[in-house]
C-alpha cells in the first residue's frame, strides 16, 4: 500500500491554524505586565483590585459562548470557515481595550477576546486531529501548546518594558496576523464526508496527503466514509452524547479537564509577575521572562516527546511532576509568610520558588497542557465530536473562571501557600486518575481509537 508522498501541507496547515493560540497565550498572560502598570499609574486607567480580578477572569467566562459558536460553526459551515471567523471577536476586543480607559469596557473587551478563544479551542484540535496522519497527530496537536507559549513569551518578555498602548497593540497584531495566514488552509475531509460531499473530500484528502495515487486515496476514503456513516447514523444531540456507550469517554475527558485547569496553570500564568513582585525579593519581570522562555522551550520539546512516547505515560509523568513542583512552591511561601522564618535562612532558599514554578512550567507543558485537548478530539466519534468538544471546553472555561477569579480572594484570606497546595492536591489525585482510567491512543487511527474505546465499554457492560 502506498503512503503519503509528502506531509508538507499537513505541517503547514497545522502551524497556521495553531497560530491562533498565540492570541490565546497573549490574552491569558496580558494581566501579568498590565496589572503592575495599573498599580503604578502607567496607564491612565483608574481601576480597583476587585475590578482587575474581573478583567482577568472574564476572558474565561467569555469563552463559554465562544465554545457554543465554535460548535455550531464547525458543524454548519465547516472547520475552515470556523477557523477564519475565530479572530473577529478577538480583534474587536483587542481594539476596544487599546482605546478605552473604562474598566467596564475593558471587561467587555475581555469577554470578546474570550469568545475568540472559545471558538479557537473547539475547532483547532478537531481540525488538527482530522487532517493529520496518525504518526504525526500527537506532534501537530502539541503545536497548540507551543503557540500558546509563544504568545505568552512575547507578552512576558516585552510587556514589562513597553508602554500600555504598545502592549495592547501586540495583542491586536496576533489576531490580525492569524487571520491572514489561515486564508489558504484546506477543509477537513471528515467534514465533507459527514455532509455527503465525497468528491470534495477526496480532493482535500489528496492535497493533505501529498499524493495523486487515486487507488490508495479511494481505499482510505472508503474506510473513513464507512466509519463516518456509521457514526452519523446517530444524531448529534446531548441526548445521544448521554448514552451509555459514551459514558466512559465523558468521565475521562471531564476528569482531565478538572486536572488541566484546577492545577492553576492559568492563574500562575496570569499572575506570575505579581506573585514574585509582592512575595519575594526576586524581580517579577525577570522571572516572568524566564517563565516565558522555559514555557516555550518545554512546549517545543513536548512536540518531539509526543512522537516517541505515548499520551498516557507523558500525562502521568507530567501530573506527578506538577504536583511535586506546586508543593515545593507552597512550602517556600508557607515559610516566608506564615512561619516568618529569618531572612538569612530564606535567602539560602531563594531558588526554591523559581525552580518550583519553572519545573511546573516544563512538566505541565510536557503533558497536562495539551494532551487533554488531543484526547477529547480523538476519543469521540464524528457525530458527537464537535458537541463533546464544545461542552468540554465550556467546562474548562468555567473552571478557568473559578480559578482566576478566586485566586486573589483565597490568597488574601488563607495565604498564597494555600493556593499552591490546593492546586497540588488536585494534581496528586490526578496521578491516580491517569494511571487507572486514561487510555493510550498513540499510533492508532481515529477509527481504531474510537472502536477500541467502544469495545472496552461493551466488555465492561457485559461483565456487569
C-alpha positions in Angstrom: 0.0 0.0 0.0 1.2 3.5 -0.8 1.9 6.0 1.8 1.5 9.8 1.5 4.4 11.3 -0.6 4.5 14.5 1.5 3.2 15.7 4.8 4.2 19.3 4.0 0.6 20.6 3.7 -0.3 18.9 7.0 2.6 20.5 8.8 2.0 23.9 7.2 -1.8 23.8 7.9 -1.1 22.7 11.4 1.3 25.5 12.1 -1.0 28.2 10.6 -4.2 27.0 12.4 -2.3 26.5 15.7 -1.1 30.1 15.5 -4.5 31.1 16.9 -3.2 30.1 20.3 -0.6 32.8 20.2 -3.5 35.2 20.7 -4.9 32.9 23.5 -1.5 32.9 25.2 -1.2 36.6 24.9 -4.7 37.2 26.3 -4.0 34.9 29.3 -0.6 36.4 30.0 -1.6 40.1 29.4 -2.6 40.7 33.1 1.0 39.8 34.2 2.5 43.0 32.8 -0.7 45.0 32.6 -1.7 44.9 36.3 1.6 46.4 37.6 1.0 49.2 35.1 -2.4 49.8 36.6 -1.0 49.7 40.2 1.8 52.2 39.4 -0.4 54.6 37.4 1.3 54.0 34.0 -2.0 53.5 32.0 -4.3 56.4 32.9 -6.9 53.8 33.9 -8.4 54.1 37.4 -9.2 50.5 38.4 -9.5 48.7 41.8 -8.1 45.3 42.7 -11.6 43.8 42.5 -12.2 45.3 39.1 -8.8 44.0 38.0 -9.8 40.4 39.1 -12.9 40.7 36.9 -10.9 41.9 33.9 -8.6 39.0 34.3 -11.3 36.3 34.8 -13.9 37.5 32.3 -11.9 36.2 29.3 -12.6 32.7 30.6 -16.3 33.4 31.1 -16.4 34.9 27.6 -15.1 31.7 26.2 -18.4 30.0 27.1 -20.5 31.5 24.3 -17.4 31.1 22.1 -17.5 27.4 22.6 -21.1 27.2 21.5 -20.4 29.3 18.5 -17.4 27.1 17.7 -19.6 24.0 17.8 -22.3 25.5 15.7 -20.0 27.0 13.1 -17.9 23.8 12.8 -21.0 21.7 12.1 -22.8 24.2 9.8 -20.1 25.9 7.9 -17.1 23.6 8.2 -13.8 23.6 10.1 -12.1 26.0 7.7 -14.6 28.9 7.9 -14.8 28.5 11.6 -11.0 28.9 11.8 -11.3 32.0 9.7 -14.1 33.5 11.8 -12.4 33.0 15.2 -10.2 36.1 15.0 -13.1 38.6 14.5 -14.3 39.0 18.1 -10.8 38.8 19.4 -9.7 41.6 17.1 -12.7 43.8 18.2 -11.9 43.1 21.8 -8.3 44.0 21.4 -9.3 47.2 19.6 -11.6 48.2 22.4 -9.0 47.6 25.1 -6.5 49.6 23.1 -8.5 52.8 23.3 -10.7 52.5 26.4 -10.0 53.9 29.9 -13.2 52.4 31.4 -12.9 49.2 33.5 -16.4 48.3 32.3 -15.5 48.4 28.6 -12.3 46.6 29.5 -14.4 43.8 30.9 -16.5 43.8 27.7 -13.3 43.6 25.6 -12.0 40.7 27.6 -15.3 38.9 27.1 -15.0 39.3 23.3 -11.4 38.0 23.5 -12.7 35.1 25.4 -15.3 34.4 22.7 -12.5 34.2 20.2 -10.5 31.9 22.4 -13.6 29.7 22.9 -14.1 29.3 19.1 -10.4 28.5 18.7 -10.3 26.0 21.5 -13.2 24.0 20.0 -12.3 24.0 16.3 -8.5 23.9 16.3 -7.9 20.5 17.9 -10.7 18.9 15.9 -9.2 20.3 12.7 -5.7 19.1 13.6 -6.7 15.6 14.5 -8.8 15.2 11.4 -6.1 16.3 8.9 -3.1 14.6 10.4 -1.7 11.2 9.8 -1.6 9.0 12.9 2.2 9.2 13.1 2.2 13.0 13.4 -1.2 13.6 15.0 0.3 13.9 18.5 3.1 16.3 17.4 0.7 18.5 15.5 -1.6 18.6 18.5 1.2 19.7 20.7 1.8 22.7 18.4 -1.2 24.3 20.2 0.8 24.4 23.4 3.9 25.8 21.6 1.9 28.6 20.0 0.2 29.4 23.3 3.6 29.6 24.9 5.0 31.7 22.1 2.2 34.3 22.7 2.9 34.2 26.4 6.6 34.7 25.9 6.2 37.8 23.8 3.9 39.3 26.4 6.2 38.3 29.3 9.4 39.5 27.7 8.2 42.7 26.0 5.2 43.7 28.1 7.0 44.9 31.3 9.3 47.2 29.2 6.9 48.9 26.8 4.0 51.2 27.2 0.5 50.0 27.9 -0.5 51.1 24.4 2.3 49.1 22.8 1.4 46.1 24.9 -2.2 46.2 23.6 -1.1 46.7 20.0 0.9 43.5 20.3 -2.2 41.5 21.3 -4.1 43.1 18.4 -1.5 42.1 15.9 -1.7 38.5 16.8 -5.4 38.2 15.9 -4.9 40.0 12.6 -1.8 38.0 11.5 -3.6 34.7 12.4 -6.5 35.6 10.1 -4.1 36.3 7.2 -2.0 33.2 7.4 -5.1 30.9 7.6 -6.7 32.1 4.3 -5.3 29.2 2.3 -5.8 26.2 4.6 -7.8 23.2 3.2 -11.0 21.9 4.7 -11.1 18.7 6.7 -12.1 15.7 4.6 -14.1 14.4 7.5 -16.4 17.4 7.4 -17.1 16.8 3.7 -17.7 13.1 4.3 -20.1 13.9 7.2 -22.1 16.0 4.7 -22.1 13.6 1.8 -19.7 15.6 -0.3 -17.4 12.7 -1.5 -15.7 14.4 -4.4 -14.7 17.4 -2.3 -13.5 15.1 0.5 -11.2 13.2 -2.0 -9.8 16.5 -3.4 -8.9 17.8 0.1 -7.6 14.4 1.2 -5.2 14.3 -1.8 -3.9 17.8 -1.1 -3.3 17.0 2.6 -1.6 13.7 1.9 0.5 15.0 -0.9 -0.3 12.2 -3.3 -2.1 11.7 -6.6 -2.4 7.9 -6.2 -6.2 7.6 -6.7 -6.3 3.9 -5.9 -4.7 4.5 -2.4 -6.9 7.6 -1.9 -10.1 5.7 -2.7 -9.1 2.9 -0.3 -8.5 5.4 2.6 -11.6 7.4 1.8 -13.8 4.2 1.8 -12.6 3.3 5.3 -13.2 6.9 6.5 -16.6 7.1 4.9 -17.8 3.8 6.3 -16.8 4.9 9.8 -18.3 8.4 9.4 -21.6 6.9 8.0 -21.8 4.5 11.0 -21.2 7.4 13.4 -23.6 9.8 11.6 -26.5 7.2 11.9 -26.7 8.6 15.5 -27.9 12.2 15.9 -25.6 15.0 17.2 -27.6 15.8 20.3 -26.9 16.0 24.0 -29.4 13.0 24.4 -27.1 11.0 22.0 -24.0 12.0 23.9 -25.6 10.9 27.2 -25.9 7.3 26.0 -24.1 4.6 27.9 -21.6 3.9 25.1 -20.1 7.4 25.5 -20.2 7.4 29.3 -16.6 6.3 29.9 -15.2 8.8 27.4 -17.2 11.6 29.1 -15.8 10.7 32.5 -12.3 10.6 31.2 -12.5 14.0 29.4 -14.3 15.6 32.4 -11.6 14.3 34.8 -8.8 15.5 32.5 -10.4 19.0 32.3 -10.5 19.3 36.0 -6.9 18.2 36.2 -5.8 20.5 33.4 -7.4 23.7 34.8 -7.7 23.2 38.6 -4.0 22.7 38.9 -3.7 26.5 38.5 -1.8 26.9 35.3 -3.8 29.9 34.1 -3.8 31.6 37.5 0.0 31.3 37.6 0.4 32.4 34.0 -1.8 35.5 34.7 -0.3 36.5 38.0 3.4 35.3 37.7 4.9 38.7 37.8 2.7 39.8 40.7 3.4 36.6 42.6 7.1 37.3 42.7 6.9 41.1 42.8 5.0 41.1 46.1 6.1 37.9 47.9 9.8 37.6 47.2 12.9 39.7 46.7 13.2 38.3 43.2 12.5 40.5 40.2 8.9 39.9 39.0 9.6 41.0 35.4 12.7 38.9 35.1 11.0 35.8 36.5 8.1 36.3 34.0 10.6 36.5 31.1 12.4 33.4 32.3 9.0 31.7 32.8 8.0 32.5 29.2 11.3 31.2 27.6 11.1 28.0 29.6 7.5 27.6 28.7 8.2 27.9 25.0 11.2 25.6 25.2 9.1 23.0 27.1 6.3 23.2 24.6 8.7 22.6 21.6 10.3 19.7 23.4 6.9 18.2 24.1 6.1 18.0 20.4 9.1 15.7 19.9 8.3 13.7 23.1 4.8 13.1 21.8 6.2 11.4 18.7 8.2 8.9 20.8 6.2 8.3 23.9 2.6 7.6 24.5 0.0 10.1 25.6 -0.7 8.2 28.8 2.9 8.0 30.1 3.6 11.6 29.3 0.4 12.6 31.1 1.3 10.5 34.2 4.8 12.0 34.5 3.5 15.5 33.9 0.8 15.2 36.5 3.2 13.8 39.2 5.8 16.4 38.4 3.3 19.3 38.6 2.1 18.0 42.0 5.6 18.0 43.4 6.5 21.4 41.9 3.4 23.1 43.3 4.1 21.5 46.7 7.6 23.0 46.8 6.4 26.5 45.9 3.8 26.3 48.6 6.4 25.2 51.2 8.5 28.3 50.3 5.7 30.7 50.7 4.5 29.0 53.9 7.9 29.5 55.4 8.2 33.2 54.4 4.6 34.3 55.1 3.3 32.1 57.9 6.3 30.9 59.9 8.2 34.1 59.5 11.5 32.3 59.0 14.5 34.5 59.3 15.7 36.3 56.2 19.1 34.6 56.4 17.5 31.2 56.1 15.1 32.3 53.4 18.0 33.9 51.4 19.6 30.5 51.1 16.3 29.2 49.7 15.7 31.9 47.1 16.0 29.5 44.2 13.2 27.2 45.6 10.2 29.2 44.2 11.9 29.8 40.9 12.8 26.1 40.5 9.3 25.1 41.6 7.5 27.4 39.2 9.8 26.7 36.2 9.6 22.9 36.9 5.8 23.3 37.0 6.0 25.1 33.7 8.1 22.4 32.0 6.2 19.4 33.3 2.8 21.0 32.6 3.8 21.6 29.0 5.0 18.0 28.7 1.6 16.6 29.2 -1.2 18.3 31.0 -1.0 21.5 28.9 -2.2 19.8 25.7 -2.8 16.1 25.9 -6.4 16.5 27.2 -7.2 18.6 24.1 -5.7 15.8 21.9 -7.7 13.1 23.7 -11.0 15.0 23.6 -10.6 15.2 19.8 -9.5 11.6 19.4 -11.9 9.7 21.7 -15.3 11.0 20.5 -16.7 9.8 17.1 -17.5 12.5 14.5 -21.3 12.6 15.1 -20.8 13.9 18.7 -17.2 15.3 18.4 -18.0 19.0 18.0 -20.7 18.8 20.6 -18.5 17.0 23.1 -15.5 19.2 22.4 -17.7 22.3 22.8 -19.1 21.0 26.2 -15.7 20.0 27.4 -14.2 23.4 26.5 -17.2 25.1 28.2 -16.4 23.1 31.3 -12.8 24.2 31.0 -13.9 27.9 30.7 -16.0 27.6 33.9 -13.1 26.0 35.8 -10.7 28.6 34.4 -13.0 31.4 35.5 -13.3 30.0 39.0 -9.6 29.6 39.4 -8.6 33.0 38.1 -11.5 34.8 39.9 -10.9 33.1 43.3 -7.1 33.2 43.2 -6.9 36.7 44.7 -9.6 36.0 47.4 -8.1 32.7 48.5 -4.6 34.3 48.6 -5.7 37.2 50.7 -7.8 35.1 53.1 -5.7 32.0 53.6 -2.2 32.9 52.2 -0.6 32.3 48.9 0.8 28.9 50.1 -2.8 27.6 50.5 -3.4 28.4 46.8 -0.4 26.3 45.6 -1.2 23.4 48.0 -4.8 23.3 46.8 -3.5 23.1 43.2 -1.0 20.4 44.2 -3.7 18.3 46.0 -5.7 18.1 42.8 -2.6 17.1 40.8 -1.9 14.2 43.3 -5.4 12.9 42.8 -4.8 13.2 39.0 -1.9 10.9 39.2 -4.2 8.0 40.2 -6.9 9.1 37.8 -4.4 9.0 34.9 -3.0 5.6 35.8 -6.3 3.8 36.2 -8.6 5.5 33.6 -6.8 7.2 30.7 -6.3 5.0 27.6 -3.3 5.1 25.2 -4.1 6.4 21.7 -0.6 6.8 20.2 0.0 5.1 16.8 -3.7 4.5 16.2 -6.0 5.9 13.5 -9.1 7.8 14.8 -11.2 4.9 13.7 -9.1 2.5 15.7 -9.1 4.7 18.8 -12.9 5.1 18.8 -13.5 1.4 18.0 -11.2 0.3 20.9 -12.9 2.5 23.5 -16.4 1.4 22.3 -15.3 -2.3 22.5 -13.9 -1.7 26.0 -17.1 -0.1 27.1 -19.2 -3.0 25.7 -17.0 -5.6 27.5 -17.3 -3.6 30.8 -21.1 -3.5 30.5 -21.3 -7.3 29.7 -19.4 -8.0 32.9 -22.0 -6.1 35.0 
